């Protein structure tokens, strides 16, 4: 895609076509909060809480982390900051379990700071999806809307590197 498809305020950001990948299931354990008008402040705080409690998650499988946007019902969503685990047994009570289902995903690379991740998410839903030949595959209640994947090269100090948006899709 070219820069003319860019919805970002940053003119240097160019959105690349996604790769289509069959993946999952992934077992995720983390902390969650309802998404509301305070989400820009709540989400970083949620990540800080999770990071301060890493040692409580003895089932952690790697250094990849996940930010899940989960559709509860109607227009209600929550955000979950989490990590991959091999099992939910013995998970501290304050942690929520979630299984990212096995599915086909359109995977988008987010370039730049996590502070601008909304630009990539807006591009995915507003520009790419309507003209992609795919439709968003999500259930009407208690289902994964999309997730962020923070890979091994993500630098939490700078908030950049190795960030992807995974959107569950099916063919039209």
N, C-alpha and C positions, 0 to 999 in steps of 0.2 A: 504494500500500500504506500501511497505517497503522502507527503506532508499536507496535502489539501484535505485528506480525511481526518486530520488531527482536530480533536475537540479540546485540547489542552490550551491553557493560557500561555504555556511555554512553547514558543515557536520552534524550539530545537527538538521537541519530542516528536518522534515518528513512531507510529504504531505498526508493528509487523503482523503479517497474517499468523494466526495461531497454528499450532500443531494439534492434530486430533489424536487422542490417546485413550485407549481402554485401560482403566486402572481401578484399583480398589479390590476388596474393601480395606479401609484404614481404620484402626481403632485409635481414637483420640481421647485424651483426658485433659481437662482444663477448667478454667474459670469462665463464667459467663455473666453477661449483663444485658438487660433489655436495650434495644436501640431506640433512641429518642433524639430530641434536639440537642442533647448534651453529649452525643456520641463522640464528637471530636476530642473532648476532654476525657471521657470515660475510657475509651479504648486504650490510650497509652497508659493510663493508670492500671487497667486490667493486666496489661503486659508486665508492668513493673511488679504487680502482686505475684503474678505467675513466676517470674524470674526469681523473685526472692524466696520462692517455695519449691524450686526444682528438686531439692534433696528429698522432698516428701513423695516424689513420684519414682519409686524404685523400679517400676516396670518400664521406664522410658527406653525406647529402642534405638534412637539415633539423635543427631543434633538438628534434624529438620523440625520446624515448628509450623503451626497452622493457625490461621485466623478464619473462623467459620461464620458465615452469615446464614442463620437458620430461620426459616419462615414458620412461625407458630400457627397463626390463623388470621383471617381477615387481613389487616394491614399491620400486624404485629410481628416484629423480628427480634432476635437477640444475636449478640456477637459472642463468640467463644474464642478465647486465646488458649491454645493448647499445644500438646506435643503427641507424637506417636507413642503408643504403648503396645506391649505384647499381650496384655491381659488387664482386665478391670478388677480382678480380685485384690482385695486389700487397699483399694484406692481410698485415700482420706475422704471423709464424708463431705467436705466442702468442695470437692472436685466433681465435675460433671463428666459422665462418659458419653461419647457419641461415636457412632459408626458411620464413616463416610462410605456410601454404598459403592459396590462395583458398578461401573457405568462407563459410558463414552463421554469424554470431556474435551472441550476446546480449551487449550492451554495458551495463555497470553503472557509474554514476558513484560514485566513492568520495569521501565528504565527510570533511573533517578531515585529520589528520596521517597520513602514510605509516606512522607507528609503529603505527597502528590498522588497517592494511589487512587484517589477518587477520580482523577482524570482518566486512568486506564479503565476503571470500572464503568464510568460513563460511556467511554468509547465502545466497550464490549456490548453494553445493553442498547445504547442509542444509535450507534453507527454500524457496527459489525453484524450483530444478530439479525436486524431486519432484512439485510441483503445477503445473508450467508448461505441460505438453503438449509439451515438448521432451525430447530425451535428449542427454546429453553425447556429442559426436562426437569420438572419439579412437581411434587405433590402439593395439593392445596393446603395441607396442614402438617406441622411438625416435620418439615423436610429441609434438606440442604438447599439453599438458594444458590450459593457459590462458595468457594473457599480460596483463601490466600495461602500460598506455600512459600515459606521462608527457608531457603536451602542452606547448605553448609557454608556457602560463601557470603551469606548475609552478615553485615556488620551492624550490630545493634547500636554501636557508638555513633556511626554516621547515618544510620537508618537507610542504607542503600546496599545494593548488590544481591543478586540471586533471589528475586521476588517474582512470583508467578500468580496469575489469577486463573482458577480452574472453574469452568462453567459446565454443568451437566447439560448435554445436548442430545437430541435425536434428529433424524432426518425428517424433513417436512413431509 
